[in-house]
């Protein structure tokens, strides 16, 4: 069984994922026991390139089990000083 999640990419992450559309996001199909870590592997994004993962404006952990219909935001880390 699979789930369908919508991905929204922020910062420079959108440049790293082919076929990403800012207005629509990207729909990804994953196994029903998938986590954000699995999502990053599917998108071929190194974990160090993602600083924050969110759902409904709340940060979620990389081992959180994703559910069908979720919209997941992936944010680049912030650097500076």
Secondary structure as UniProt FT lines:
FT   STRAND          2..9
FT   HELIX           11..15
FT   TURN            18..19
FT   TURN            22..24
FT   STRAND          25..31
FT   TURN            32..33
FT   HELIX           36..43
FT   HELIX           47..49
FT   STRAND          52..55
FT   TURN            56..57
FT   STRAND          58..59
FT   TURN            62..63
FT   TURN            68..69
FT   STRAND          71..75
//
